[in-house]
Amino acid sequence: MSHRRWWLAIATLLLLGIALAVHEATRAPGSGPGAADDAAGASGALPDGGPPSTTASREASDETGRVTVEAVDTVHAYLAALFSEDRAQADAYWLDGRPASSGESDLRALTPVTGIRVDNGRPEPLDTGTPPTALQIPVRMRIGGDGPLRRYNGHYRLRRVDGEWRITSASIDPSPGAR
């Protein structure tokens, strides 16, 4: 085996080892192969994978995570549609199919937009349901177009209606120091 192939094999094995170590380190505690068996043996759990309260709690947490991701996806899809030619597509994301008269009027006045970057914060539940049916999603945006880069901060409030997230209000303002 040539030296080049030998080093390539070593580098490949090293990278694989690092990837596995990172994967193990980022995995949730007690969520590996055999973790359910270990937990069941240690706590006298039921054969279906765990005590009813633990299983129900895990399922509720998974469902909360899933609907939260859906809400964030809705905000991102809305903002992508907002700067397209067809504003009706963006308006469809609002409850009752029309945006609030205030809250993001600066965004709707921007033309032409050549690019947008949206960073959202952790969604905040607005109700006590599990999973929540109303969320507030903080956002930071950088919008490119004619002139300097524009920056905005604020949040969108969404409500889950008939299995879909709809925007109920927005509070988006230019960032301090943004032009």
Backbone as a printed PyTorch tensor [residue, N CA C, xyz], in Angstrom:
tensor([[[  0.8520,  -1.1750,   0.0000],
         [  0.0000,   0.0000,   0.0000],
         [  0.8960,   1.2360,   0.0000]],

        [[  0.6040,   2.1750,  -0.8610],
         [  1.4290,   3.3810,  -0.9530],
         [  1.2060,   4.2650,   0.2710]],

        [[  2.1560,   5.1540,   0.4940],
         [  2.0550,   6.0550,   1.6460],
         [  0.8020,   6.9150,   1.5830]],

        [[  0.4610,   7.3640,   0.3910],
         [ -0.7180,   8.2150,   0.2290],
         [ -1.9820,   7.4640,   0.6480]],

        [[ -2.1310,   6.2430,   0.1980],
         [ -3.3170,   5.4500,   0.5680],
         [ -3.3180,   5.1400,   2.0550]],

        [[ -2.1480,   4.8810,   2.6020],
         [ -2.0410,   4.5850,   4.0200],
         [ -2.5320,   5.7890,   4.8370]],

        [[ -2.0840,   6.9980,   4.5030],
         [ -2.5180,   8.1910,   5.2120],
         [ -3.9960,   8.4840,   4.9830]],

        [[ -4.4870,   8.2050,   3.7970],
         [ -5.9060,   8.3870,   3.5140],
         [ -6.7540,   7.4580,   4.3780]],

        [[ -6.3120,   6.2150,   4.5350],
         [ -7.0380,   5.2610,   5.3810],
         [ -7.0210,   5.7210,   6.8330]],

        [[ -5.8790,   6.1930,   7.3130],
         [ -5.7820,   6.6680,   8.6970],
         [ -6.6750,   7.8930,   8.9000]],

        [[ -6.6390,   8.8260,   7.9660],
         [ -7.4690,  10.0310,   8.0810],
         [ -8.9510,   9.6840,   8.0750]],

        [[ -9.3480,   8.7340,   7.2370],
         [-10.7490,   8.3160,   7.1780],
         [-11.1840,   7.7130,   8.5050]],

        [[-10.3690,   6.8230,   9.0680],
         [-10.7070,   6.2130,  10.3580],
         [-10.7470,   7.2550,  11.4730]],

        [[ -9.8280,   8.1970,  11.4400],
         [ -9.8090,   9.2540,  12.4440],
         [-11.0720,  10.1150,  12.3670]],

        [[-11.4600,  10.5070,  11.1610],
         [-12.6790,  11.3030,  10.9940],
         [-13.9180,  10.5300,  11.4180]],

        [[-13.9630,   9.2470,  11.1120],
         [-15.0900,   8.4120,  11.5310],
         [-15.1650,   8.3530,  13.0510]],

        [[-14.0100,   8.2030,  13.6950],
         [-13.9780,   8.1790,  15.1580],
         [-14.4570,   9.4850,  15.7610]],

        [[-14.0300,  10.5930,  15.1900],
         [-14.4670,  11.9020,  15.6810],
         [-15.9680,  12.0720,  15.4890]],

        [[-16.4780,  11.6680,  14.3310],
         [-17.9150,  11.7830,  14.0660],
         [-18.7190,  10.9610,  15.0660]],

        [[-18.2700,   9.7530,  15.3690],
         [-18.9790,   8.9180,  16.3430],
         [-18.9170,   9.5320,  17.7360]],

        [[-17.7720,  10.0800,  18.1090],
         [-17.6430,  10.7020,  19.4240],
         [-18.5730,  11.9070,  19.5540]],

        [[-18.6460,  12.7260,  18.5240],
         [-19.5390,  13.8840,  18.5430],
         [-20.9850,  13.4270,  18.6200]],

        [[-21.3270,  12.4020,  17.8650],
         [-22.6920,  11.8750,  17.8840],
         [-23.0550,  11.3800,  19.2790]],

        [[-22.1700,  10.6340,  19.9130],
         [-22.4310,  10.1250,  21.2580],
         [-22.5530,  11.2660,  22.2690]],

        [[-21.7300,  12.2850,  22.1190],
         [-21.7430,  13.4000,  23.0640],
         [-22.9960,  14.2540,  22.9420]],

        [[-23.5770,  14.3240,  21.7530],
         [-24.7550,  15.1700,  21.5600],
         [-26.0580,  14.4210,  21.7130]],

        [[-25.9950,  13.1200,  21.8570],
         [-27.2070,  12.3240,  22.0140],
         [-27.7970,  12.5680,  23.3940]],

        [[-29.1190,  12.5750,  23.4730],
         [-29.8000,  12.7950,  24.7480],
         [-29.4780,  11.6560,  25.7020]],

        [[-29.3330,  11.9460,  27.0030],
         [-29.0480,  10.8870,  27.9670],
         [-30.1330,   9.8210,  27.9350]],

        [[-29.7170,   8.5780,  27.9830],
         [-30.6570,   7.4660,  28.0070],
         [-31.3770,   7.2410,  26.7040]],

        [[-30.7770,   7.6370,  25.5710],
         [-31.4810,   7.4710,  24.3060],
         [-30.6950,   6.6270,  23.3220]],

        [[-29.8750,   5.7550,  23.8010],
         [-29.0840,   4.9230,  22.8990],
         [-29.6570,   3.5380,  22.7900]],

        [[-29.0320,   2.6830,  21.9680],
         [-29.4710,   1.3050,  21.8790],
         [-29.3140,   0.6620,  23.2450]],

        [[-30.3380,  -0.0040,  23.6900],
         [-30.2970,  -0.6660,  24.9800],
         [-30.6630,   0.2500,  26.1280]],

        [[-30.8270,   1.5200,  25.8860],
         [-31.1650,   2.4380,  26.9710],
         [-32.5280,   2.1070,  27.5490]],

        [[-33.4740,   1.7430,  26.7060],
         [-34.7980,   1.3650,  27.1950],
         [-34.7030,   0.1010,  28.0300]],

        [[-33.8590,  -0.8610,  27.6100],
         [-33.6850,  -2.0860,  28.3750],
         [-33.0390,  -1.7870,  29.7180]],

        [[-32.0020,  -0.9200,  29.7280],
         [-31.3360,  -0.5590,  30.9670],
         [-32.3040,   0.1370,  31.9060]],

        [[-33.0910,   1.0620,  31.3770],
         [-34.0430,   1.8000,  32.2000],
         [-35.1160,   0.8700,  32.7370]],

        [[-35.5830,  -0.0410,  31.9120],
         [-36.6250,  -0.9680,  32.3410],
         [-36.1060,  -1.8730,  33.4410]],

        [[-34.8860,  -2.3530,  33.3070],
         [-34.3170,  -3.2410,  34.3100],
         [-34.0580,  -2.5160,  35.6080]],

        [[-33.6690,  -1.2840,  35.5590],
         [-33.3030,  -0.5410,  36.7510],
         [-34.5130,  -0.0280,  37.5090]],

        [[-35.6070,   0.2690,  36.8320],
         [-36.7200,   0.9150,  37.5140],
         [-37.9730,   0.0650,  37.5960]],

        [[-37.9360,  -1.1540,  37.1100],
         [-39.1330,  -1.9810,  37.1270],
         [-40.1900,  -1.4440,  36.1950]],

        [[-39.7950,  -0.9070,  35.0620],
         [-40.7150,  -0.2900,  34.1180],
         [-41.5980,  -1.3280,  33.4590]],

        [[-42.6390,  -0.8520,  32.8540],
         [-43.5540,  -1.7110,  32.1260],
         [-42.9050,  -2.1940,  30.8460]],

        [[-43.3540,  -3.3300,  30.2920],
         [-42.7280,  -3.8670,  29.0980],
         [-42.8710,  -2.9840,  27.8670]],

        [[-43.7480,  -1.9850,  27.8680],
         [-43.9410,  -1.1670,  26.6670],
         [-42.8980,  -0.0650,  26.5260]],

        [[-41.8390,  -0.0510,  27.3360],
         [-40.7600,   0.9000,  27.1310],
         [-40.5370,   1.8500,  28.2860]],

        [[-41.3860,   1.8550,  29.2780],
         [-41.1420,   2.7400,  30.3990],
         [-42.3970,   2.9520,  31.2010]],

        [[-42.2600,   3.6080,  32.3440],
         [-43.4310,   3.9300,  33.1420],
         [-44.3700,   4.8150,  32.3320]],

        [[-45.6680,   4.6850,  32.5540],
         [-46.6160,   5.4860,  31.7720],
         [-46.3250,   6.9790,  31.8340]],

        [[-45.9380,   7.4930,  33.0010],
         [-45.6940,   8.9320,  33.0990],
         [-44.4770,   9.3480,  32.2730]],

        [[-43.4370,   8.5290,  32.2700],
         [-42.2370,   8.8480,  31.4930],
         [-42.5230,   8.7720,  30.0090]],

        [[-43.2300,   7.7370,  29.5910],
         [-43.5570,   7.5730,  28.1760],
         [-44.4550,   8.7070,  27.7080]],

        [[-45.4590,   9.0540,  28.4990],
         [-46.3670,  10.1420,  28.1290],
         [-45.6210,  11.4700,  28.0790]],

        [[-44.7300,  11.6880,  29.0290],
         [-43.9510,  12.9220,  29.0520],
         [-43.0510,  13.0210,  27.8230]],

        [[-42.4180,  11.9130,  27.4630],
         [-41.5440,  11.9030,  26.2860],
         [-42.3540,  12.1620,  25.0240]],

        [[-43.5340,  11.5340,  24.9130],
         [-44.3800,  11.7410,  23.7350],
         [-44.8640,  13.1880,  23.6530]],

        [[-45.2300,  13.7730,  24.7910],
         [-45.6720,  15.1730,  24.8060],
         [-44.5290,  16.0980,  24.4040]],

        [[-43.3330,  15.8050,  24.8850],
         [-42.1690,  16.6110,  24.5210],
         [-41.8690,  16.4970,  23.0300]],

        [[-41.9510,  15.2890,  22.4930],
         [-41.7300,  15.0880,  21.0560],
         [-42.7670,  15.8480,  20.2360]],

        [[-44.0260,  15.7960,  20.6620],
         [-45.1030,  16.4900,  19.9440],
         [-44.9070,  18.0060,  20.0270]],

        [[-44.5130,  18.5040,  21.1990],
         [-44.2490,  19.9340,  21.3550],
         [-43.1220,  20.3690,  20.4290]],

        [[-42.0680,  19.5860,  20.3650],
         [-40.9590,  19.8990,  19.4640],
         [-41.3900,  19.9130,  18.0120]],

        [[-42.2150,  18.9420,  17.6320],
         [-42.6660,  18.8440,  16.2430],
         [-43.5120,  20.0540,  15.8540]],

        [[-44.4770,  20.4260,  16.6910],
         [-45.3440,  21.5530,  16.3300],
         [-44.5840,  22.8800,  16.3940]],

        [[-43.5920,  22.9740,  17.2620],
         [-42.7760,  24.1810,  17.3280],
         [-41.9710,  24.3560,  16.0450]],

        [[-41.4000,  23.2680,  15.5480],
         [-40.6580,  23.3220,  14.2840],
         [-41.5950,  23.7190,  13.1470]],

        [[-42.8180,  23.1960,  13.1580],
         [-43.7970,  23.5680,  12.1260],
         [-44.0880,  25.0730,  12.1680]],

        [[-44.2120,  25.6280,  13.3630],
         [-44.4920,  27.0630,  13.4960],
         [-43.3280,  27.8980,  12.9590]],

        [[-42.1130,  27.5170,  13.2980],
         [-40.9340,  28.2360,  12.7970],
         [-40.8680,  28.1250,  11.2770]],

        [[-41.1420,  26.9340,  10.7490],
         [-41.1600,  26.7520,   9.2920],
         [-42.1970,  27.6600,   8.6360]],

        [[-43.3310,  27.8490,   9.3010],
         [-44.3750,  28.7260,   8.7730],
         [-43.8700,  30.1650,   8.6690]],

        [[-43.1890,  30.6480,   9.7030],
         [-42.6520,  32.0150,   9.6700],
         [-41.6320,  32.1560,   8.5420]],

        [[-40.7570,  31.1820,   8.4030],
         [-39.7330,  31.2580,   7.3500],
         [-40.3730,  31.2150,   5.9620]],

        [[-41.3720,  30.3610,   5.7800],
         [-42.0580,  30.2870,   4.4810],
         [-42.7910,  31.5940,   4.1900]],

        [[-43.4040,  32.1660,   5.2090],
         [-44.0960,  33.4470,   5.0400],
         [-43.1250,  34.5350,   4.5900]],

        [[-41.9890,  34.6370,   5.2670],
         [-41.0280,  35.6840,   4.9160],
         [-40.4530,  35.4720,   3.5180]],

        [[-40.2810,  34.2330,   3.1150],
         [-39.8200,  33.9650,   1.7450],
         [-40.8760,  34.4100,   0.7390]],

        [[-42.1410,  34.1640,   1.0580],
         [-43.2280,  34.5460,   0.1460],
         [-43.4840,  36.0540,   0.1610]],

        [[-43.1850,  36.7040,   1.2850],
         [-43.4610,  38.1370,   1.4220],
         [-42.7470,  38.9730,   0.3630]],

        [[-41.5720,  38.5650,  -0.0150],
         [-40.7970,  39.3580,  -0.9650],
         [-40.8550,  38.8000,  -2.3820]],

        [[-41.8200,  37.9420,  -2.6440],
         [-42.0100,  37.4330,  -4.0030],
         [-42.9970,  38.3410,  -4.7400]],

        [[-43.2020,  38.0490,  -5.9980],
         [-44.1170,  38.8570,  -6.8170],
         [-45.5660,  38.7300,  -6.3510]],

        [[-45.9320,  37.5520,  -5.8440],
         [-47.3230,  37.2720,  -5.4870],
         [-47.5270,  37.4440,  -3.9820]],

        [[-47.9480,  38.6230,  -3.5500],
         [-48.1760,  38.8760,  -2.1270],
         [-49.3500,  38.0690,  -1.5750]],

        [[-50.2530,  37.6360,  -2.4370],
         [-51.4010,  36.8510,  -1.9720],
         [-50.9340,  35.5530,  -1.3230]],

        [[-49.8500,  34.9930,  -1.8330],
         [-49.3010,  33.7700,  -1.2450],
         [-48.8300,  34.0470,   0.1840]],

        [[-48.1910,  35.1800,   0.4040],
         [-47.7390,  35.5510,   1.7440],
         [-48.9320,  35.8520,   2.6490]],

        [[-49.9230,  36.5510,   2.1210],
         [-51.0950,  36.9050,   2.9240],
         [-51.8500,  35.6750,   3.4110]],

        [[-51.7650,  34.5810,   2.6810],
         [-52.4700,  33.3520,   3.0610],
         [-51.9440,  32.7670,   4.3720]],

        [[-50.7560,  33.1660,   4.8040],
         [-50.2110,  32.6700,   6.0710],
         [-50.8460,  33.3590,   7.2790]],

        [[-51.5630,  34.4490,   7.0460],
         [-52.1970,  35.1780,   8.1330],
         [-53.5580,  34.5800,   8.4550]],

        [[-53.9420,  34.6830,   9.7110],
         [-55.2800,  34.2920,  10.1260],
         [-56.2660,  35.1590,   9.3550]],

        [[-57.2800,  34.5970,   8.8080],
         [-58.2780,  35.2800,   7.9770],
         [-57.7160,  35.7520,   6.6370]],

        [[-56.5040,  35.3180,   6.2740],
         [-55.9630,  35.5880,   4.9480],
         [-55.5410,  37.0100,   4.6640]],

        [[-55.4230,  37.8280,   5.6890],
         [-54.9480,  39.1920,   5.4430],
         [-54.0780,  39.6280,   6.6260]],

        [[-53.0190,  40.3710,   6.3300],
         [-52.1080,  40.7930,   7.3950],
         [-52.7080,  41.9080,   8.2370]],

        [[-52.1690,  42.0340,   9.4270],
         [-52.5670,  43.1440,  10.2930],
         [-52.1290,  44.4490,   9.6360]],

        [[-52.8380,  45.5170,   9.9350],
         [-52.5320,  46.8020,   9.2960],
         [-51.2310,  47.4090,   9.8120]],

        [[-50.7960,  46.9790,  10.9770],
         [-49.5350,  47.4980,  11.5090],
         [-48.6850,  46.3270,  11.9830]],

        [[-47.4810,  46.6260,  12.3480],
         [-46.6190,  45.5860,  12.8910],
         [-45.4350,  45.2730,  12.0070]],

        [[-45.6350,  45.2970,  10.7000],
         [-44.5280,  45.0240,   9.7830],
         [-44.6510,  45.8520,   8.5080]],

        [[-45.2820,  46.9890,   8.6050],
         [-45.5010,  47.8070,   7.4090],
         [-44.1890,  48.2000,   6.7360]],

        [[-43.1150,  48.3870,   7.5040],
         [-41.8130,  48.7000,   6.9040],
         [-41.3510,  47.5780,   5.9820]],

        [[-41.5570,  46.3390,   6.4010],
         [-41.1290,  45.2040,   5.5690],
         [-41.8950,  45.1650,   4.2550]],

        [[-43.1760,  45.4080,   4.3250],
         [-44.0090,  45.3340,   3.1220],
         [-43.7000,  46.4620,   2.1440]],

        [[-43.0680,  47.5230,   2.6240],
         [-42.7420,  48.6480,   1.7500],
         [-41.3900,  48.4750,   1.0450]],

        [[-40.6010,  47.4940,   1.4630],
         [-39.2750,  47.3060,   0.8700],
         [-39.3680,  46.7450,  -0.5430]],

        [[-38.7340,  47.4170,  -1.4850],
         [-38.6080,  46.9090,  -2.8560],
         [-37.3500,  47.4930,  -3.4620]],

        [[-36.6640,  46.8790,  -4.3140],
         [-36.6600,  45.4340,  -4.4830],
         [-35.8040,  44.7850,  -3.3970]],

        [[-36.1300,  43.5770,  -3.0460],
         [-35.3640,  42.8100,  -2.0650],
         [-34.5600,  41.7660,  -2.8240]],

        [[-33.2590,  41.7710,  -2.5870],
         [-32.3880,  40.8210,  -3.2910],
         [-31.9970,  39.6350,  -2.4310]],

        [[-32.1900,  39.7410,  -1.1250],
         [-31.8580,  38.6270,  -0.2420],
         [-32.3420,  38.8990,   1.1580]],

        [[-32.5880,  37.8160,   1.8910],
         [-33.0400,  37.9450,   3.2760],
         [-32.4170,  36.8320,   4.1030]],

        [[-32.0070,  37.1830,   5.3130],
         [-31.5250,  36.1890,   6.2640],
         [-32.3690,  36.3480,   7.5150]],

        [[-32.9360,  35.2400,   7.9620],
         [-33.7930,  35.2510,   9.1450],
         [-33.1780,  34.3420,  10.1960]],

        [[-32.9560,  34.8800,  11.3710],
         [-32.5220,  34.0930,  12.5220],
         [-33.6250,  34.2020,  13.5540]],

        [[-34.1660,  33.0670,  13.9470],
         [-35.2260,  33.1140,  14.9430],
         [-34.6970,  32.6600,  16.2950]],

        [[-35.3190,  33.2270,  17.3380],
         [-35.0100,  32.8100,  18.6950],
         [-35.8880,  31.6270,  19.0680]],

        [[-35.7700,  31.1980,  20.3050],
         [-36.5640,  30.0760,  20.7960],
         [-38.0310,  30.4890,  20.8720]],

        [[-38.9200,  29.7240,  20.2420],
         [-40.3530,  30.0330,  20.3150],
         [-40.8470,  30.0030,  21.7670]],

        [[-41.6950,  30.9580,  22.0950],
         [-42.2270,  31.0790,  23.4480],
         [-43.7120,  30.7320,  23.4340]],

        [[-44.1290,  29.7250,  24.2150],
         [-45.5560,  29.3790,  24.2630],
         [-46.3640,  30.5290,  24.8520]],

        [[-47.5320,  30.7770,  24.2670],
         [-48.4290,  31.8130,  24.7660],
         [-49.6150,  31.2120,  25.5070]],

        [[-49.6540,  29.8900,  25.5700],
         [-50.7020,  29.2090,  26.3230],
         [-50.0630,  28.0750,  27.1130]],

        [[-50.8730,  27.3880,  27.9130],
         [-50.3370,  26.3280,  28.7640],
         [-50.5770,  24.9400,  28.2010]],

        [[-51.1060,  24.8470,  26.9960],
         [-51.3840,  23.5440,  26.4030],
         [-50.1140,  22.7820,  26.0670]],

        [[-50.2590,  21.4580,  26.0170],
         [-49.1650,  20.5910,  25.6010],
         [-49.6680,  19.7130,  24.4860]],

        [[-49.2680,  19.9370,  23.2770],
         [-48.3550,  20.9800,  22.8230],
         [-49.0650,  22.3270,  22.7680]],

        [[-48.3140,  23.4090,  22.7450],
         [-48.9410,  24.7330,  22.7120],
         [-49.6990,  24.9660,  21.4030]],

        [[-50.7390,  25.7740,  21.4910],
         [-51.5080,  26.1280,  20.2910],
         [-51.2880,  27.5840,  19.9010]],

        [[-50.4750,  28.2970,  20.6720],
         [-50.1260,  29.6840,  20.3530],
         [-48.6680,  29.9050,  20.7410]],

        [[-47.9130,  30.5060,  19.8300],
         [-46.4880,  30.7400,  20.0560],
         [-46.1020,  32.1510,  19.6380]],

        [[-45.0800,  32.6640,  20.2790],
         [-44.4400,  33.9030,  19.8460],
         [-43.0250,  33.5280,  19.4260]],

        [[-42.6510,  33.8950,  18.1950],
         [-41.3400,  33.5320,  17.6640],
         [-40.5280,  34.8010,  17.4270]],

        [[-39.4840,  35.0170,  18.2330],
         [-38.6140,  36.1750,  18.0270],
         [-37.8040,  36.0030,  16.7390]],

        [[-37.6110,  37.0880,  16.0050],
         [-36.8340,  37.0310,  14.7630],
         [-35.8740,  38.2110,  14.6690]],

        [[-34.7570,  37.9570,  14.0060],
         [-33.8080,  38.9910,  13.5980],
         [-33.6210,  38.8020,  12.1040]],

        [[-33.7210,  39.8850,  11.3520],
         [-33.6210,  39.7880,   9.8910],
         [-32.5850,  40.7590,   9.3580]],

        [[-31.9150,  40.3100,   8.3100],
         [-31.0490,  41.1740,   7.5090],
         [-31.5840,  41.0910,   6.0910]],

        [[-31.8890,  42.2470,   5.5350],
         [-32.5330,  42.2860,   4.2220],
         [-31.6920,  43.1460,   3.2860]],

        [[-31.3440,  42.5490,   2.1640],
         [-30.5610,  43.2510,   1.1590],
         [-31.4500,  43.7420,   0.0340]],

        [[-31.0820,  44.8460,  -0.5340],
         [-31.8230,  45.4260,  -1.6500],
         [-31.0590,  46.6290,  -2.1560]],

        [[-31.7700,  47.5720,  -2.7370],
         [-31.1190,  48.8140,  -3.1430],
         [-30.6640,  49.5500,  -1.8910]],

        [[-29.4370,  49.9770,  -1.8790],
         [-28.9330,  50.6980,  -0.7230],
         [-28.2970,  49.7700,   0.2880]],

        [[-28.1190,  50.2770,   1.5090],
         [-27.4260,  49.4950,   2.5330],
         [-28.2750,  48.3240,   3.0400]],

        [[-27.5980,  47.3930,   3.6810],
         [-28.2540,  46.2480,   4.3060],
         [-29.1590,  46.7510,   5.4240]],

        [[-30.3820,  46.2620,   5.4570],
         [-31.3360,  46.6840,   6.4920],
         [-31.4740,  45.5700,   7.5220]],

        [[-31.6060,  45.9590,   8.7790],
         [-31.7430,  44.9910,   9.8720],
         [-33.0370,  45.2800,  10.6310]],

        [[-33.7220,  44.2050,  10.9960],
         [-34.9820,  44.3090,  11.7230],
         [-34.9930,  43.2940,  12.8560]],

        [[-35.6710,  43.6540,  13.9450],
         [-35.8890,  42.7630,  15.0860],
         [-37.3590,  42.7850,  15.4400]],

        [[-37.8170,  41.7210,  16.0500],
         [-39.1950,  41.6830,  16.5160],
         [-39.6680,  40.2670,  16.7240]],

        [[-40.9660,  40.0780,  16.5560],
         [-41.5280,  38.7390,  16.7330],
         [-42.8070,  38.5850,  15.9110]],

        [[-43.1400,  37.3360,  15.6770],
         [-44.4190,  36.9710,  15.0730],
         [-45.1630,  36.1210,  16.0850]],

        [[-46.4640,  36.3400,  16.1750],
         [-47.3210,  35.4900,  17.0090],
         [-48.1550,  34.6210,  16.0890]],

        [[-48.2120,  33.3390,  16.4220],
         [-48.9400,  32.3730,  15.6070],
         [-49.9020,  31.5790,  16.4700]],

        [[-50.9630,  31.1050,  15.8420],
         [-51.9470,  30.2420,  16.4960],
         [-52.1920,  29.0460,  15.5840]],

        [[-52.3380,  27.8910,  16.1940],
         [-52.6100,  26.6710,  15.4330],
         [-54.1190,  26.5700,  15.2230]],

        [[-54.5300,  26.5670,  13.9360],
         [-55.9410,  26.5200,  13.5770],
         [-56.1300,  25.3930,  12.5680]],

        [[-56.9830,  24.4510,  12.8930],
         [-57.2660,  23.3130,  12.0100],
         [-55.9880,  22.6060,  11.5670]],

        [[-55.0550,  22.4310,  12.5010],
         [-53.8300,  21.7010,  12.2130],
         [-52.7590,  22.4850,  11.4900]],

        [[-52.9800,  23.7790,  11.2280],
         [-51.9850,  24.6050,  10.5460],
         [-51.7050,  25.8560,  11.3670]],

        [[-50.4820,  26.3340,  11.2840],
         [-50.1080,  27.5610,  11.9770],
         [-50.4730,  28.7670,  11.1340]],

        [[-51.0930,  29.7590,  11.7770],
         [-51.4600,  31.0140,  11.1220],
         [-50.8950,  32.1690,  11.9430]],

        [[-50.4070,  33.1840,  11.2540],
         [-49.8670,  34.3670,  11.9180],
         [-51.0370,  35.2280,  12.3830]],

        [[-50.9980,  35.6210,  13.6610],
         [-52.0640,  36.4650,  14.1970],
         [-51.6130,  37.9060,  14.3700]],

        [[-50.3160,  38.1210,  14.6200],
         [-49.8110,  39.4900,  14.7430],
         [-48.3020,  39.4970,  14.5410]],

        [[-47.7990,  40.6920,  14.3190],
         [-46.3590,  40.8740,  14.1340],
         [-45.9420,  42.1780,  14.7870]],

        [[-44.7350,  42.1900,  15.2820],
         [-44.1330,  43.4140,  15.7990],
         [-42.6850,  43.4200,  15.3200]],

        [[-42.4620,  44.0430,  14.1740],
         [-41.1410,  44.0700,  13.5430],
         [-40.7210,  45.5260,  13.3730]],

        [[-39.5700,  45.8710,  13.9140],
         [-39.0710,  47.2430,  13.8430],
         [-37.6360,  47.2570,  13.3340]],

        [[-37.2320,  48.3660,  12.7030],
         [-35.8230,  48.4820,  12.3020],
         [-34.9320,  48.3950,  13.5420]],

        [[-33.8070,  47.7190,  13.4080],
         [-32.8650,  47.6160,  14.5190],
         [-32.2460,  48.9750,  14.7920]],

        [[-31.9250,  49.2540,  16.0410],
         [-31.2490,  50.5190,  16.3480],
         [-29.9450,  50.6110,  15.5580]],

        [[-29.7260,  51.7400,  14.9580],
         [-28.5080,  51.9420,  14.1750],
         [-28.6230,  51.4440,  12.7540]],

        [[-29.7300,  50.7660,  12.4140],
         [-29.9120,  50.2760,  11.0460],
         [-30.3830,  51.4200,  10.1710]],

        [[-29.9840,  51.3800,   8.9250],
         [-30.3840,  52.4540,   8.0060],
         [-31.2970,  51.9230,   6.9600]]])
